[in-house]
Amino acid sequence: MQGNWRILFSHMCCTSSLLFWITVGLNVVEVVGSQPGIPLSVVKLWASAFGGEIKSISAKYSGSQLLQKKYKEFEKSVRVEEIDGVKLVKNLAVKMEEMFRRKAEATRRLVEAAEEAHHQHEENPDLQYEYFNAVLINEVDEEGNNVELGGEFLLEPNDHFNNLSVNLSLSVVQVPTNMYNKDPDIVNGVYWSEALNKVFVDNFERDPSLIWQYFGSAKGFFRQYPGVKWHPDEHGVIGFDCRNRKWYIKAATSPKDVVILVDVSGSMKGLRLTIARQTVSSILDTLGDDDFFNIIAYNQEIHYVEPCLNGTLVRADRANKDHFQEHLDKLFAKGIGLLGEALTEAFTILNDFNQTGHGSVCSQAIMLVTDGATEMYDDVFEKYNWPDRKVRIFPYLIGRESAFADNLKWMACANKGYFSQISTLADVQENVMRYLHVMSRPKVIDHEHDTIWTEAYVDSALSQAHKLNEKAGPSLMTTVAMPVFSTKNETKNQGILLGVVGTDIPLQELMKIIPKHLLGIHGYAFAITNNGYILTHPDLRPLYQDGQKRRKPNYSSVDLSEVEWEDKDDILRNAMVNRRTGTFSMEVKKTVDKGKRVLKMHNDYYYTDIKGTPFSVGVALSRGHGKYFFRGNVSVEAGLHDLEQPDVALADEWTYCNTDEHHEHRHLTQIQAIKLFLTGRRPHLKCDRELIQEVLFDAVVTAPLEAYWTGLALNKSENSDKGVEIAYLGTRTGLSRTNLFVAPEQLSNQDFLTAEDKEGVFNADHFPLWYKRAAEQVPGTFVYSIPFSSAFENKSVVLASTAIQLLDDRKSPIVAAVGIQMKLEFFQRKFWTACRQCSSLDGKCSISCDNEDINCYLIDNNGFILVTEVHSQTGLFFGEVEGAVMNKLLQMGSFKRITLYDYQALCKEYAGSSDSARTLSDPFSVVKWILTELVIFLLEFNLYSWWNVDLSVKAQRSRGKTMMVPCDTEYPAFVSERTIKETTGNIDCEGCIRSFVIQQIPSSNLFMVVVDNKCDCSSTPPVTMDPIEIMYNESLKCDRLKFQKDRKKPESCHPFHPEENAMECGSAAGLSSPLTAALLPLLVAFLSR
């Protein structure tokens, strides 16, 4: 289905593009022989002169010919092998399974310790116990004494925990801001859970790769190891409650189908509707990717909040929940409420949807948000829900009136649900959470400790509380969690959930397992969940870019089909979701260099499931050199000698030796670990012997370049103007060598080859950009470019790189790449010098780039300008500067436009002022607003709720702001046609004929473009690479909402249990205070005006 709407959209785009080119063609036509034009022979001479000069410099300073010769010397002794993709992915799955198993075992040990500690504990309502509160530790009062629940808590920086200061011996306890630190339930829970400290420490000693371990209590407190200081935000609030975290909810309950009924009758006006909206919003926050839902508003009629989804349920993924959140603001109250019809509709939906098998096919619930019910509606329940009572009813009584509490509580008790009364916004969170513990009862009574795994996510609230370095940003992770139950016999049928234990697994750790050297230059590994969402993939967008936080709401909503979008029919995705083992292949367009360049290739995919988890793993290998690997052999002594040279470095994020497994190895560099492993001095050190053997081979083969580069640097007659700054090489094993021809402080681009230049170094999921681009060039030629990171800053350098092949055929692996960084000014000077050459005997040139009638450009194979007379145009796309010429080049086939899609894009959205904001323009409205806010504040009587008011209310008050919101975009990339070496053309610009010549620079990816400047072609629009948001019409939007992608349902399901005590079903809240009661009429009077 999704493939269909994408195909439809692409057809529409193609038609639009065709009409556009026809229109352009009316103004841009080739006129042959209308004027002499630019002599092709002269331009060819310039191109040849520049190409010869720049290749000579690049080859000389990079040492490419020497390195090619050295590898050729080993040609007879090496063995080239085709990579077995099936074997590769199965081995990878086994390694990932082992890593995940160790984390799950650590979590299981926490479960056993927690349940035993609680079993031995006797509840004591008068218990006094001093514990380390995460916010209060090391805090002192005015007299310099430790505050209560604070105390001196030793903290030391630890690089394993993002360089935070932590205590590896003890945990800390965080209590939500709106809860009392010394509440008897919390104090008792904190007391017995102290037993977890020993297990936390023991787990970390067994597996030093573990990071955060924790216990989230059903009472609300959060015990975290290692101990770390928490910091409130500017309002003194920590917006973290462990019970509304995805890992807690998923571990505590089974998958569920939920219908939310919202009363929008006239009595729900004002504050009640605001509280109702927040209640629904909080319920949505408790739903996860394995749950399904819909929202129905009712008065005398049934209103689906999203009319498109009449009579069905949708998956509770982030996109769908956000969509419904937006619609909640459109609810308004009027008329009378006919609850019976709403209940009938809800039961019908749940039954019909369950029959399709598309939902959770597990637990079912109806959430009723109302300010009252005049009867019990037992006839509806008798018809649809009794005697099995498969659908639980959770009524939320909004407001302080208790007249209808008994009817609503009866509904809950008669249908295995729970009744709650919500009087203020501050009450919402705690009351909504109670339903989770009711839903967890069958699982608790069954005593099933289901192990759950989350999708890739970032907990920004936790990161903020830890004051994590914003530039580095929090890392993506998955969590393994298990529920903790009360095992006391006297509470067995109550099914008491004590909480959830868990540990985080950074996805970076998963990446370390991937054998990058076997995947080739463009190959990669990826993993997805049972719902098709990405766990790890090189195209999963980072949360932080250039130190700025992207406003992407949640990572768990990125589906595999959104990055492998060429698979229109989801063949690869669905096979992996259904945990199959197999292969798949397709043509792909992979973007590099911040999405501005595209590489076309044919990928073969291999996939299988990861046992013991809901995940599947795949690897992609590109055909050609990407499918082959070679093995060389040298002595350990020779290899270690050359590996330990100062100019050698190994890929930071590749795992040659596992230094995380034992504490005594954590301080070792990879080269130190390799040496200890090969000399047998650390028998417990686990290393990849095959990879190390190839690293030693590469170290020996590339060693002569050190002396070669040093000789060039010492020769004073060479590079006298310091135009060449760095020479560098990288090999297929992640080994790199660098040589500086200038002092480090004199480098024009100091980020190159550092961690700051993420695309320019070996990473866990990709080879350096200069390596990847060189591999796709014709062997023996250089690829030149201006780094985009610097193009719009100092525009100061040009990179040149070339690939080194082992053999002279298509099956040859690319064994290395070498290159240089040179000053842009030096590179441009060589270009302008070449353009002054002339073929005439008298030395008088017919044309010259110095002439005002001629514009000369040097562009690369993707159309980006490296040299131009207007310095500010350097780094720009050629079509933005010369739109008419670029259009002509596209028409003639010299360049091709490739359409790409971005399903993780962000688009600007203008948030205009709302009606509620505009009402503040008159004085009476201001008074009304102030009094309303005052009364709401007194009703809530809680500073926490003052800062955590309904998000929709905040949205109404923000006006005139531009927000970045998730969207889908289409954008072009451009690639030169390799077979076209030179072209001439003429353009008719409103009757004026303009000629141009494009000539390829030999042995490079560059083109010289010479354009006469006699005509004004500004009426031709520029050709840009700007993305265009894909706008879906209402019909397509509806189809996308309804469309259910394949998913694998969780195997565990606990909807009900015969021994469950259903009489634990809630109670009504107390009456309001006299002050609040006195102010209520005032509020009603003002709101009704």
N, C-alpha and C positions, 0 to 999 in steps of 0.2 A: 504493500500500500504506500509506504513512505517513498519507495522508489518511484511509484507512479506520479506522485505530486512533484517530485524533483524533476522527473523527465518532462512533465508538462511545463514546469517552469522554465527548464532549459530550452524547450522548443519555442516558448514565447520570447525568451531572450534572443534566440537565434534569429527569429523573424524581425525583431526590433533592430538587431544589429545589421541585418541585410538592408532594411529600409534606410538606415543611417548611411551605410556605405554607398547606396545608390544616390542619395542626396549629395554626399561628398563628391562622388564621381562626376556630378554635373559641373562642379567648380574646379576639380582637380583632374585634369586630363593630360595625357601625354601628347605633346606636339613635336613631331619629328622634323628635323631639318629647318626649323623656323629661325635659328640663329646658330652661330658657330659653337657656343657653349664653352665648357671648361675642358681643356685638353686632357684626355684620359692618360696619355703617356706621361705627362708631367706629374700627375697625381700618383701614378704607379711608381715613378722614380722616387718621389718623396716617401711613399710607403715602404719601398724596398730599402731605402737608405736608413730610415728610422728603425725598421724591423731588424735589419742586420746589426745596427748599433746597440739596440736595447737587448737583443738576445745575447749578443756577445758579453755585455755587462752582466746580465742575469746568470748566464751559464758560468762565467768566470768566478763570480763572487759566491754563487751558491755551491759550486763544486759538483754540479749535476753530472758532468761527464765522468769525473773521477769515481763518483759513487756508482754510476751505471757500470763502469768497468769493474769495480770491486765485486759487485754482485754477479757479474758475468763470469768471474773467475771461479765462482762456486756452482755454476750452472750444472756441471756434471755430477756433483756430489749431493745435490738436494733432491728431495722427493716431492712432487706435486700431487696433491690429493683432492678429489672432489668431496665437498662437505656433505655428509649424510644428514639432511635436515631432520628426518624423523628421529634418528638416534640422538641428535643434538637436543631436540625439544624434550624428549623423554628423560634424558639425563638432567636437564635443567629442572624439570618438574620434580624429580626425586630430590634434588638439592633444596628446592623451595619447600617441599613437603617436610623435610627434616628440620629446616629452620623454623617453620610454622609450628611443628610438633613440639619443639623445645619451648617455645613461648606458651603454648597451650598447657604444657606440663607445669610450668611455673605458675600459671593461673590456677590450675587444679589444686596445687599445694596450698595456695591462698584460701580457696574454698574450704578445704578440709580443716585448716587451722581456724578459720572464722567460725564454722559451724560447731567445732569442738569447744571453742572459747565461749560461745553463746550458750551452749548446752550446760556448761559448768557454772554459768553466771546466774545469780538470783537477783531479780530486779529490786532496786532499793530507791524509792522515791525521795529519800533524804540524803542520797549519796553526794558527798562533796569530793571533788577530784580536780586537781590542777593539771591541765594538759597544755601542750604547746599549740596555741592558736596561730594559724599561718599568718594572720594579719598582725597579731600583737607581739610576736617574738621579737626580742631585742628592743622593744619600745620601753621608754622610761617616762616617768611622770615629771612634774616640775621640780621635784626634789632630787631627781636623779635615780629614783628607785624603779625597779622593774615593775611594769603594770601587771595587774591580775591577768592570768592566763598567758602572760608573756614569757618572762624569764630569759636568762642568757642562753642563747642557742648558737653553737659553733657552726659557722658557715665558711666554706672554702671554695674558691673558683674551681670548676671542673669542666674541661673541654668536651667531655663526653655528653654533658648536659648543656650544650649551647653556651658554654663558658659562664653559666649561671653559678652563683655561690650556693652550694648545697651541703647537706649533712648526710654522709653515707651510713651513719649509724642509727638515725632516728627518722620517723615520719612526722609530718605536721597535720593538723586538722583544720579544715576550712569550714566555716558555718555561714550559710547565706546571710546577707545583710538584714533581711527581714525576719530572721529567727533569733531567739534568745540564746546566747552562748552557754548559759547554765540551766537551760531547760532540762528537767530530770530525765526525759527520754534521750536527749543528746548526751548528757553526762554519763548515763549508764552505757549507752552504745560506744562512746569513746573509751570508756574504762575497759570493757571486755575486748574491744578491737585492738587494744594495745598489744595483744598477743601476736598480731600480724607483723610487728617490727622485726622479730627474729626471722620470720619467713621471708620478709622483704630482703633482708641482708643476705640470708642463705641463698635465695634465688639469684641475687646479683653476683655472689661469689661463684655459683655454678655456671652462670651465663653472663659474663661481663658485657655482652652486647645488648643486654636489656636496658631500656631507658625507664620511663615513668611506670611505676606500679601503683595501684590504688584500690581503695574500697569506697564505693559510693553507697551510703546508707539510705534505707527507705525513710529514715527520719530526717534526712536532708543534709547531714554532715558528710564531708569528703576527706578521707585520710589518704595522704599522698606521700610516696617515697621516691627518691630521697627528700628529706625535709628541705623546704625552700621558702623564702620570704615572699608573701603575697602583698600586692599594693593596690589599694582602692583607686578608682578613677577620680577625676576632679570634683565629683559630687560626693566623694566618700563612700561610693558604692562599688561592690564587685558583682558584676552581672553574670555570675556563674552559679548554677544549681545543677549538681550532678544528675539529678533525677530527670531532667529534660534533655540530657545528652543522648545521642542516637545509640551509643553502645549500651547505655542503661536500659532504655526502652526496649531495644531489640532482645536483650538478654532476659528481661523481666517478663515479657509477654510473648504470646504466639501471634502469627500473622492474623490480621483481622479485616473484615469488611464493615465499614461504619457509615451510617447515614446520620447527618446532623440536622435536626429540626430546630429552626429558629422562629420564635413567635414574633411577628411584626404587627400585631394588632395595636390599636390606638393606645392602650394602656402602657405600651413599651416605649413611649416617647422619652426623649431627653437622656438623663443619666442611665436609665435602665438599658436603653439601646446601646449606649456606649459600652456598658459593662458586658452586655450580650455579645457585642462584636469582639471584645477582648477575650471573652470566654471561648468563642469559636476559634479565634486565632490561636489561643493556647492549646486547644484540642488538636488543631492542625499541626502544631509544633511537635506533638507526641506521636504523629504518624510517620512511618518510614517507608522505604521503597518496597517492602513486602506487603504493605497495606493498601486497601482500596477505599474510596470514599465518595460522597456527594453531599451537597448542602441544599436543603429545601427551606425556604422561608414561607410561612403560612399566616394568613388571616382568614377571611372568609373564602379565600382561594389558595391553591397551591402554586407557589412561584419557585421554579428552579433558579438558584442564584446564577448559574450558567445555563441559559435556556437550551443551548446546543446539546447539553448532556441530559436531556429529559429521559428518565427511566433507565439510567445505567450508572455504573460506578467507574471511576478512573483511578489509576495508580497514584499513590501519594508521593510522587517524586517532587523535587524542589520546584520545577517549572509549573506543575499543575497546582501545587499549593500556593505559589506566588500569584498565579492567575486568579484563584478564588479569593485570595486576600484582597486583591484590588477590587473585586466585586462586592466585598463586604461593606465598603464605604458607601455603596449606592443603595443600601437598605434604608427604608424609611417606614415609620409606623403609621398605620391607619386601619380603620375598620374593626371587626371583631375576629376573635381567634377560634377556628373550628379544628381543634386538636384531633378529633376522631378521624377526620379525613386525612390529615397529615400522617398519623400513625399507620393508617391503612396503606397509604402510598409507600411509606418507608418499608413496611413488611413485604409489600409486593416487589419492590426493587431488590431487596436482599434475597428473596426467594428466587426470583427470575435470574438474577445475575449469578447466583450460586449454581443454578442449573447449567449455565453455559460452561462452567469450569474455568472461567477466565480470571476469577478473583483469587482471594487467598485460599478459598475452600477450607476454611478453618473457623476461627471465632467470628461472631457477628454481634454488632451492637447498634443501638439507637441512642444518640445523645439528644436530649430534649432540653432546649434552652428557652425558658418561659418565665413569666411572672405569675403564673397560676394555672390551675386546672379545676374546673367546676365539678368534674366527676372522675370516676376511676377508669372508665373505658374498659371494663372487664370483658365486655362482649367482643371487642377488637382482639384482646389478648387471647381469649378463648378460641377465637376463630383462627388466629395466625401463629400463636406461640405456645399454647398449652397442649398437652402436658409436658412436652420435651423441654420447653423453655430454652431453645437454642439461641435465641436472640436476647441479649442482656439489655436492660433499659437503665440509662443513667440520666435522671432528671437533675437539672440545675435550676433552682428557684432563684430568680433575679430580684433583688430588692429586700427590704426589711420586713415586708408584710409576711405573716405566718399563717394567714387564713387558709391557704391552699396547701400548706406543707404536708398535711396528713395524706391527702390524695396522691401527691407526688411520691411521698415516701412509700406508700402502699404499692404504687407501680414498680418502684425499684425492688422492693422486697419480694413481690410476686413474680419478678422476672430476673432473679439472680443479679441484680444491678446494685447501684449505690446512689443514695440521695444526698445532694449537697445544696446548701443555701449560700448564695454569693451576694453580699450587701454592698461591697466596695470593690474598686479596682485592685486594692491590696489583697483581697481575698481570692482573686481569680486563680493564681498559680497553684496555691496549696490545695484548693478544692478540686481543680482539674486533675492534679496528680493522683488523687485517690482512686480513680477508676482503674489506673494501671495495676494497682495492688489487688484489686478485685479480679481483673483479667488474669493475673498471675496465679491465682489460687489453684487451678487444676494442675499447672506445672509443678507447683510446690508440693501438692499432695502426692503427685506421681513421683516426686523426688527425681525429676529428670534434669540433670545439670547439662543442658544443651550448650555446646560451645558455639558462640556466634562470632562472626567477623564483620567488620564494617567496611564500607567502600573507602576510597581515598578521601580524606577530609583534612581540614585545618580547624582547630578550635581557637578562634581568634580571641575569645573572652579569656581563655586560660593563658594565652600568650601575653595578653595585655596585663593580666594580673601578675605574671612573672616579670613584667617589664623587659620582654625579650627585645634584643637589638632590632630596631625596625628596618634597618638597611638589609640585614641578613634575612629577616622575616622568618616566620614560623615555617616548618617544613611539612610537607604532606605526609600523612601517616595512615595506617589502618590500625584498628584496635581489636584484640581478642578479649572476649569477656565471658563470664559465667555467672549465673545467679547464685545467691547464698540463701539457704532456707533455715527456718527454725526446725530443729529435729526433736524438740521436746514433745513427749507423748501427749501431754495435756492440750497442746495447741495444734495437733496434727490436722484435724478436720477444718481448722480455720485457715490453713494454707498461708502461713505468715512468711512473707518475703522480707528477709533482713536487709538485702541490698544486692549489689553487683560488684564483683571484683574484675579488674582488667589490667592489661598492660599494652602500651603503645609500641608499634613497630614502624619506625621511619621507613618510608619507601626507598630511601637511599640505601638502607641495608639490603633490601631486596635487589637493588641494582648491582650491588657488589658481587652477587652470586653469578651474574650473567657473564659468560665467557666472551667478552667483546671481541677478542682477537679472532674467534672462529666465525663471527657474524659478518666480517668484511667491512668495507668502508661505509656502505650505505645500509647495511643490515641492522636490525634491532630486535629486541625482545619486548613483549608486552603481556599484560595480564588483565583479565576482566572478571567481573563478579557474575553471580547467577542471574542478575538482572541486565547484564550487558553493559554495565557501567565500567569505566576504565579504573583499574587499580594502578597501573603504571603503563606509560606509553610516552615515547619521546615528544609527541605532539600535544600532550596534555599541558596546557598553558600554565606557567608558574603564577603563584599568587602575587609575587612581587616582581615588578619589572623596573629596572633602573632605580631601585630604591623606593618606588612609589607603589602603594597598595592598589591592586586592581579591585574594582568593586564587583567582583564576580561573587554571586551569593553563596554558591556551594559547589564543591567539586564532584560530589557523588552523582550529579545530574549530567555528566559528560558521557555520552554513549559512544561505544566503539564506532558506530556508523557515522558519527560526526567528525571523526578524524580519518577513518578509512572510507571516505565518502564515495570513492570510485566504485565500491561494491554496492551498486544500486539496489540489488535484491537481498542484501543482508545475508548472503550465503555464508561468508566467513563468520559473521557475528552469531548467527543462529546455531551454527555447528558448535561453536565454542560455548555458547550459553547452555546447550544441551549436553555439554561435557563429552563430546565426541573426540576421537583421535583421528586426524586426517590431514589432507593437504589441499591447497587452493592456490590459484595463481591469477594475477591480473596486471594490466598496465596501470601504472600510477604516476602521479605528478607530485613530486616532493619539493616543498619550498625550503630554501635556505636563505641565510643572510637576512634575517628578520622579515622573511616572507617576500622579499623583493625579487628573488631569483627562483627559478624553477628548474628542476632536473627531471627529465622523463626517463622512466626505466620500467623494467618488467620484474615484478616481485613474485617469488614463490613463498607461500606461507605454510608453516607446519605447526600443528597445535595439538594439545592434549589437556587433560584435567590434572589438578593438583589434589591428590588424595587427602582426605581429612579436612578439606576446606571447601567453600563454595566457589573457588576460583578456578579459572582455566588460564593456561599460559600458551603463548604463541611466539614463533620467531619468523622474521621476514628476511629472506636472502635475495639480493638482486642478481639477476642472471648476468652471465659474463664473468668478469674477474671476481665478482662477489661470491661465486660458488666454489672458489678454489683456494686452497691453502697449501703452503709448502713447508717442509721440515728440513732444517739444516742442522749440522752438528759441529760443535767445537769443544775443545777441552774445557773443563771447569776452571782450571788455572788461568787460561788465556781469557776466558769470558769474564771472570771476576776482575781481572786486572783492568780490562777496558771498561767494565761497568762502573768502576769506582772512580772514574775520572771526573774532575769538577764540572765539565761542560755537559754531563749526562744527567738526565732526569727521567723518572718514570711517571706514567699517568697517575695523578693523585687518587682518582676514583676507581681505578682498576685494582683488583685483588690478586696480587702475585702470591702473597702469604697472608693468612688470616691472623692479624695481630689483635683482633678483638676477643678471641676466645679465652685467653688467659691474661690476667691482670699484669703479669710480669712482661708481657709482650707489647703492651699498649704504647710504650714510649718509643718503640722501634720504627725507623723509617723502612720503607719497602726494600731498599737496597741493603740495609743492615740485616733485615730479616732473611733475605735471600742468601746472604753470606753465611749466616748462622745455620740456615737449613742445609746448605750444600756442604758445609764443613762438619755437619753432624753434632754441633754443640748444643742444639735445642731440639731434642727428639720429639717434644710435644708440639712443636710448631707445624701447623698444617699449611702446605704450599701447593701450588699448581705446578707440578714438575714439568709438564709439557710446555706450559707458557714460559717458565723460567729458562728452559733449554733454548727456546727460540729467542728470548731476550738476550741471552749470552751470545748467540749467533749474530744477532743484529749489532750488538755492542762491538764485536770483533770486526765485522764487515765495515761498519761506519767509522771505526777508530781513526783511519788515515785522514779523515776530513778535519780532525782537530789540528793536526800539524799543517795541513794545507791552508786552513783559514788563518792560523797563526802566522804563517809565512806571508800571506797577503797583508795582514795587519801590520807586520813589522816593516814591510817594504814602503819606504817613505814616498816613493814615486807613484805608488798605487793609491787611488782614491784620495788624491790630495785635497779635493774640495769636500770630502766627507759626505758625498752624495749617497753612498751605500752605508747604511747604519747597522744592519743585523743580517747575519746569515743563519739559517735554521734548517733542521731536518726532523722528520718524524718517521717512525717505522710502523709496520702492521702490528707490532707488539706493544705499542704505547711508549716506546723509548723515544726520547727527543734529545737533540744536541743544539746548542746555540752558541754563537760567537758574536761579540760586539766589536764593530769597527770604530765606534766612537765611545766616549765616556757615558755611563748610564744617565747622568743628568743632562746630557746633550741630545738624548733621543727625542725625536719629534713626536712620537706616539708611545708614551711610556706604559700604556696599558697592554700593548700587544704581548702575547705569550705569557700573560699573568692571569691570575684567577679572576680579575676584573673583566677580562676579555673572554666571556664564557664560550663564544662560538669559535674562538681561535685556539683552544687547547683541547687535549684529549679529555672527554668527560665520560661519565658512566654510560651515557646513552648515545654518544656520537663521536666521530673523528673530527679533527679541526676542520673548519670551513675551507681553509686554503688547501688542505689535503683532499677533501671531497671534490672540490671544483677541479683540481689538477687531474684527478683520476678520470674525469669525463672529457678531458682534452685529448687531442691526437697525441700519441706518444712522441716525446722529443720537443713538444711545443710548450710555451709558458702561458699561464693564465695571469692576467694583470687586473688589479681592482683597487679602488679606494675603499677602505673600511667604512661602512655606514655609521659606525659609532663615532667616527671622527669627521665624516664628510660634512656635517652641518655644524661642526665646532671649529677646528682649526684647519681642516682640509689639508693636512700636512704631509701625508705619506702615500706611497703606492706599494702594494705587495705584489710580488711576482713569485709564482711557484710552478713546479713541474713534477710529474709522477715518474717513478722509476719502476720499469717492468722487469720481471725476471727473464721472460722468454719473449720471442717475437711473434706471438700469436694471440688470438682472442681469449684463449683459456689461461693465459698467463696471469698469475696474481700480481696485483700492484704491491710491491714489497716496501716502498717508501715514497716519500715526497720531500723535496728540498725547495728552498726559496730564499728570498731576500726582502728586506724592507728598505726602501730608498725614499729620500726626500721628494715630495711632490714637485718642488721647484726645480730640482735636479732632473727629474723625469721630463718635465715640461720643457726645460731648456734644450734637452736632446731632441725633442719633437720640433721645436721652432728652428733649430739648426738644420735639421734634415729638410725642412720645408723651404729652405733658402737655396737648395741645390737647383741647378738648371741644366737642361740638355742641349741648349743651343751653343754653337761654337763661339759666338761673339760674347757669350756671358750675359746676354740680355734675355730675361725670362718673360714669356708671354703673360704669365699670371704670377701673383705672389700673395701669400697669406698676409703680408704687410699692407696690401692694397685694401682700401675701404670698401671696394666693390665685391670683395670676397670674404666669406666667413669660413674659417677652418675649424673643424672639431675632431677630436679623437674620442670615440665611444667604444664601449665593450660589447660583448655578444648579447647582453641583456638590455642594451640601449642607454647605459648610464655614461655621462660625460666625464672623461678624465682630463682632457685638455680643451680649453676654449680661451678666446681672447678676453672674454668677460669673466673675471675670476669668480664672481659670485655664482656663476652657473655651474661651477665644478661640483660634481656629485649629483646633479639633477638628472632626471630622465630626459632624454633627447626630445621626446614628443612634447614636453612642456615648453621647450625653447623654440623648436622648429616643428610646429604641428603639421603644416602642409607637407613638409618633406617626409615626416614620419608616416603620415597617411599614405603617401606615394610608395614608400618602402614596403608598407603592409600590402598595398594593392599589387605590387610587383613580385611579392613573395620573398623579398630579401629578409624580411622579419615576419615572424608569426605571432599572432595574439593567442595566448592560452588563458582560458577562463578558469579561475579557481574559486573555491568556496571556503568560507570561514564560519563554522557553526559555534565558535567560542568567542565571537567578536563582541565589542562594546560599542554602542552608538549613543550619541548625545540625545537627551530628551529634555525638553523645556517644561519645567513644572510651573505652570501659571498660577496666579492667585485664585483661591477657592472662594465660594460664596460666603463661607463662614468668616474668611479674612476680610472680605469687603464690608461686612456688617460693622466693622470697627470704625468706619469713616464718620459716623455721627456720634455726638457726645453721649447720648443715652445708651447706645450700644456698648460704648466703652465701659460705662458704669455697670451695665448688665453683665458684661464679660467678666469684670473684676469680681463682682459679687458671686457669680456662678463659680468662678475658680476658687473663691474663698470657701464657699459651701462644700464644693467637692473635696477641698483639702481637709476640712473638718470632718467630712464623712469618712474619709480614708484614714485620717489621724495617724499617718505613717509616712515619714519622710522618704522611705524607700519607694513607696508607690508614687510619691510626687515626682520622682525622677524617672519612674518607669511607667508613665502613663501610656495608654493605648497608642501604638505606633501610628495608627491612622489619624489620631488627633494631632500628633506631631506633624504628620504629613500635611494636614490642613493648614497648619500655621506656617509652614515653609512656603514661601511664594517667590516667584521670579527666579528660581534656581535652575541651573542646568545640571542634570544628573547623567552619569554614564550607566546605561542599562544593557543587559545582555540582549544580543540580536544576532541575526544571520546576515552575512554579507557576501556579495559577489565582487571579485576584483580581477583585473587582468595582470598577466605577466607577459614579457616579450622575450623571444629567443630568435637569434639570427639563423638563417638557413645555411648550413655548412657548405653545401655544394655551390653556392653563389659567391664567387670571389670578388667580382667587381660589377658595378652597374652604373649606367648613366640614365638620367631622366630629366624631363621638363615638366613644369607645372604652370598652368594658366591661372594667374591670380588676377581675375577681373580684367582680362585682356592683355596683361603684361606677362611675358613668358620668362619664367625663372628656371635656370638649369642647375643641376647638381651632379656630383660624382661621388660614389662610395667605393672604396677600395680596401680590401682586407690587408692588414699588416701581416707579412709572412711570419710563420712560427709563433703565432699568438692568437688570442681571442679578441683582438682589437680591429677596429675599422677606422679609416680616415674618411671623413665626410667633408667635401668642399662644396659650398653653396654660393652662387652669386647673390649679391645683395642689392640688385637693381630694382626689385619689385617689392611692393608692400603686400604681404600675404597674411596680415594680421586678422583679416576677416575669417580665415580658416581657424576653427577652434583648436586648442591644444589637445594633444593626446595624453591623457593622464593615467596614473595607476591608482587613482582614488577609489576606495571601496564604495559600493552602492548597497544600501540596506535592501534586503529582499522583503518586500511588503506582501504579506499574504492577505487575500481577500477573506471575507467572513466565512465563505464556504470552505476554503482551504484551512482556515484556522480551526473550524469545527472538525474537519476531517482529521487534522493532526491531534486534536484533543481526544477524539474517539479512538484513534488508532492505537491498538495495543501491540507493542512489539513482543516477540517471543521472550519468555523468561522461564527459569527453572524454579519451581516452588520449593521452599525449604522443606526438608524431609520431616522435620519435627512439627507436631501440631497437638496442642492441649486445649481444646475448646471448653470442656466441662468435665466434672468428676462427680460420681454419685455420692461420695462422702463429704462433698463440699457443704459448709455451713452457710447457707444463703441468707440467714437472718442477720448477719453482720452487714446491714445495708444502709447505714447513715442515720443522721439525726438533724433536726432543725437547729438553726443558729439562734443565739439569744436575741433579746429585743434591743433596739437602739438606745443610746444614751439620751437623757433629757435634753441636752444641748442640741444634739443632732435633730431630735424630734421637733424642737422649736424652730430650727432653721429650715426644715423641709418645706413648709408652706411658702416661705420666702422664695426658695428655689423654684418651686412649681409656678408661683406667680410670675416670676421673671421669664422662665422658659416658655410660658404660654403666650407671652406678648408678641 
